[in-house]
Structure formats: C-alpha cells, structure tokens
C-alpha cells in the first residue's frame, strides 16, 4: 500500500526565492507513504476555485508529521508536489497502524 515516500520540509533561511515565496529544504527524514488526490465533490469544487488539489497522505503510525507542516512527495506518482497539512492525523484503519493526513497543494 505504501508505494511512495514523503519528506518533511523545514523552513529555509529568511530569504525569498525568485517567485517571492520562502525557500524550503527537505529534511533527512523520509517516510513511506501512499499519496492520493481527494476526489470528493467538495475537493473538486475547491480545486476549481483555487487551482489547488487536495491530497490524502497515508503513513505508518510511527510518522511524526503535525498539522501545519509542509511535506514534499519524494517518490511515487506525485513526485515533487508540496502539500501543506491542514488537519491532524487520523487513525484511518481503526487499528492504530496507518494514519491519514489531509492537505492542499502548495503552488
């Protein structure tokens, strides 16, 4: 199930990149994950209005990613996408094995 990987982005120095955004650098910690685009009606409407996709990221319960973190998809079908985590992790399977995070794409 965990066919991709994600890494936490740590804020870079207080300098802006060429587009006016802050620079981030990936941490050395990478977590196995499954990254999927949320295709619910609300998410599709949000995407139409903002041009940002909503993602669900599934991780092992040992991963320590908190609300407000920016993560980079390091491998898998969405490699290079940066997701801003909007909701605290939830026990998706009900067994404490896998956690689900929701977030929006950073463009």
Buried (B, 14 or more C-beta within 10 A) or exposed (E): EBEBBBBBBEEEEEEEEEEEEEEBEBEEEBBBBBBBBBEEEEBBEBBEEEEBBBBBBBBEEEBEBEEEBBBBBBBBEBEEBBBBBEEEBEEBEEEEEBBBBBBBBBE
